[in-house]
Amino acid sequence: MWKYLKSIFNIKGQMPLTDFNTSKTIFTLKNLLCGIGKSEIREQEILISEYPFEPSVIYPTAFISAREIECMSVDFTVCKIHVKNDIIFITAEHKDKLKQFAESNNIRLISQSWNWDWILEPYLDTEFTKENEERCLARLVENGFSPTEIDEIRNEVKDQMFAYNFDTMLWDWCSLSLPDVLSAMRAKYSKEEFREFYKRALIIEKRSAFSIISGK
């Protein structure tokens, strides 16, 4: 069985992290799939606990008041809460509660950012065709990314994203996004390196055609 699975990974051009029978591998794989903590939606605040990303303002446990929230996106997959200089992730199961929370506290709802989804599309468990590549490149260029920059970002995260999606047997074929790349790189980088990557990752997530035009 494992021999068969390893052959699948090798077809994709990637080797597993190490031998699957070692405790070191189990520890590494668990680190890759760190989750996004727990959330409790209250009337005027949100309690986040067991949050795994140390650079975040709410690590490891904190309340976010409605007054602190600049905007939220809750349309697809993981919900994202934008506060000053940070983005907080909440599982999609709270989507309806978050919509009610936003309405009752007059919080602006925004569209999903797809920058990281487009950057990470080559690491999905599906064929990355020429058409996919051209489509993703066109969308990213529209948001101010150059082809060289896209290649540099992908080269930085490539090995970890293959490990994250295939070595862990996650096999996500639909969408990999900002929380996925943070989970993957958190398992590789030192605390200082990850703090620097975290800042860059949020900037990449927020970049849009509007921000480029407005100079923000």
N, C-alpha and C positions, 0 to 999 in steps of 0.2 A: 504494500500500500504506500509506504513512505517513498519507496523507490520510484513508484509511478508519479507521486506528487512532485518529487524532485525533478523528474524529467519534464514536467509541465513548466516548472520555474526556469529550467535551463532553456526551454524553447523560447521563452521570453527574454533570454539573454542575461538572466540574473541567477546567481547562486544563493541558496539559503544562507542565513546569517552564520550558522555553524551546524554541527551535528544536532539533530532534534532531540537526542536522548540526554543531553547535558542540562544540569540545573541552570547554568549560565544562560543558555538559550531561552529557557522558560522565563527567566527573570527579564531578559531583554524583550521578549515578545510581549510580556505583560506591561512593560514600560511603554512600548509603542502604543498599546491600546489603553490609554490612561483615562478615557472618558472625559466628561465636561462637568462633573460634579452634580449636586442636587439643588433643586430650586423650589421655593415656596412663594407663591404669588399672594400677597396680602392687599389690603385696600389701597394703601399709599406707599408701599415699599415691597421690595423683593428680597427674600433671604436666600443667599447663595452659600452652600457649604461644600466642603471637600473639593474645592476648585483646584485643578492640577497645575495651572500655569502661573508660576511664581512671579513673573514681572507684572501680572495684572494687579490693579488697585484693589481687587476684592479677594486676593489670595490670602489664606486658604478658605476663610469664611468671613462674610460681611453682609451688611444690609445695603441695598441700593434704594434710596428714596426716589419718589417720582420726580422731585425737583432736580435731581442730579442727571436725569435721563434726557439726552438731547433729541433722540429719535430711536425708532426701532424698525427692524425688518423681520416680518414673520410669515412671509408668503411661502417659502420653500425650505425644506429640510430643517437644519438647525436655526433657531431664532437668534437674532443678534440684537443686543442692547447697546446702543452707542452712548457712552458717557465721555467726559472730557479726557482725551488722550488714551482712550481704551475702547475695546469692544468686548462685551461679555456674552458668552454663549449659554443658551437655555434650550433644552430638548424640545422637539416639535410637539410632544404631548401637551405642552402648556400653551400651544398656539392660540386657542380660543380664549383662555384666561388672559393672555397677554393683550389680545385685541380689546377685551373688555377693560383691562387695566389702562390701556392707552386712551380709550374713549373717556373713561371717567376722570382721568388725570390730565386730559388735553395734551397728550404726547403725540408728536408727529410720526406717522408711519411712512417709511420710505421703501423704495424698490430694492430688491436683492442686488448686491454686487456680485458679478460673475467673474471677476478678474482671476481669482485663484482657481476657480473651476476650470477656466480655459487654460490656465498655465498647467494644471495637473491632469488634464485630459489624457495625455499619453500613458499615464500610469493606472488607468482604469482597466478592469478585466474585460476588455473588448478591443476589437481591432481599431487602431488609430489610422484611419485612411488618409489619403492625400487630401480628400475633400474636407475631412475633419480638421486637418492641419491648417489648411488655407482659411477655413472659417474662423478658427480660434485666433489665428494670426491677425486676420482682418479686424476682429473685434478688439483685440488688445492694442493694435496700432491706433484704432479710433480713440482709445483711452490714453494715448500718449506713450505707449511702450514701443521701443525700437526692436526689430528682430534680434539684434545683438544682445540687448538686455534680456529678452525672453529666453534666449539660449543660456545666458549666464545664470539666470534664476533656476531654470530647469536642471542645469548641470550641478548646481549646488544641492538640490533636493532629490535628485533622481534616485540614488542608491537607497536613501531612507524611504522614499515613497514606494519603491518596489518591495522593500522589506515590510513596510506597513501594510500594504494591500495584499501581498501574496504570501510572504513568510508566515504571517499571522492567520492565513486562510480567511481573511475578511472578504476578499474577492469582490469588492465593490465595483459594479459595472455601470452605475448610474451617475454618481457625482462625488468628487473629492473636492473639498473646499478648505477654507482657512483653518478651522479647528483640526482638520486632518493633518495638514502640513505642520502645524504647531505640535501636535502629538508626536509626529514622526521625528521632527528635529529636536524636540525636547529630550528624546532618548539618546541622541548622539552628542549634542553640544554640552560644554561645561556651563555652569550657571551664568558666567559672564558672557560667553558666546551666545547663549540662548536669549539673554536679555537684549542683546544687540539685534539678533535675528527677529525677535518678537516685535521690536519697534519697526523694523523694515517691512515685516509681513503686514502690519496694520496699515502702513503707508501704501503698500501695493493694493491692499483690499479697498482702500478709500479712493484710489485714483480713478478719475472719470473724465470724460470729455468736458463736462461742465467745470470741474476743478481746474483743468488745464487752461480753459478759456478765461476763467475768472481770476486765475493766478493764486488760487487757494491750495 
